[in-house]
Every structure is written in structure tokens, then in C-alpha cells.
Amino acid sequence: MPIVSVVDFMMKVQKEITVEKGTKLLKALIDHDTDIVHTCGGIAKCTTCRVTIHKGVPTKKTQAQHERFERAIKSGQSQFDHPAVFLACQVLVEDDMTVSVSETFNSIIHDSPGKDTEDGITPDPVWLDHEVPDWWGIKD
């Protein structure tokens, strides 16, 4: 079974989660009490469940994530223009991975971390190839 290592900004491991292969990353993080905001409930309508995948970057991404990121990049949000940045609600854990959470709960700006999320990816995923350039230095 794959292991998801959750790290902080200094790459220090905060927790390790063993999950069933094919588990939605956001569901695994929520079920194991990881501090991650997920305002829309994991349906690709916002970007609060954004993670950076440092190890085990998927070779597929959903069309929903791709379109959401393209809109964000066009509006000047450059943090979405990196091949290791994903929406946790749009990732299935297939192999070991190391992730860091981009947005954690802050009671000043959030009412709650978010709604619970379904087991599967919503909307129904249309999978696109996701190529990670060698020069990014994150290929396994």
C-alpha cells in the first residue's frame, strides 16, 4: 500500500499515512487529520486544497484541474504554473508520494477547513497526460 508523507515547508516529515492504492489524496489527508483547507468540498471549484507533490508526481492530471489552473495562470497567479502543483481533490494515490499543503486552516480567513469530500474524484475525471520536465528536478 502506498505511503503519503506530509512535509512542512522545511521538508520535515509531519506524518506518514498508509492508504489503499487509488485513494483520493484529499480524502486520505482529511481522514488522517491533516491540516488542509478544502473550501468547495473537493469538487475542483476552488484551489484551496492545493498541494505540492515533491516525490511521486503523477503522470496524469484531470481536465478539471488543468482548466482551473489555466484560468488562474491567465489571471496572473503564477503559483499554479509548476508541474508539481496539484489539487489534492483531483489526485489518486497510486504510489508513495511526498506532499506539502499550500493552505492550512486560519480562523481569521476561513469559517472552517471545509466540507467532507467524496471518495471518488468529482467531477468525473477526464485524464490528461502530465509531463514533468527533467529540468524541474522532481522526477523520481
Sequence and secondary structure as in RCSB ss.txt:
>XXXX:A:sequence
MPIVSVVDFMMKVQKEITVEKGTKLLKALIDHDTDIVHTCGGIAKCTTCRVTIHKGVPTKKTQAQHERFERAIKS
GQSQFDHPAVFLACQVLVEDDMTVSVSETFNSIIHDSPGKDTEDGITPDPVWLDHEVPDWWGIKD
>XXXX:A:secstr
  EEEEE TT  EEEEEE  TTEEHHHHHHHTT    BTTSSSSSSSTTEEEEEES  SEEEHHHHHHHHHHHHT
T GGG STTEEEGGG EE S EEEEES    TTT SSSB    SS SS   EEE    GGGS   
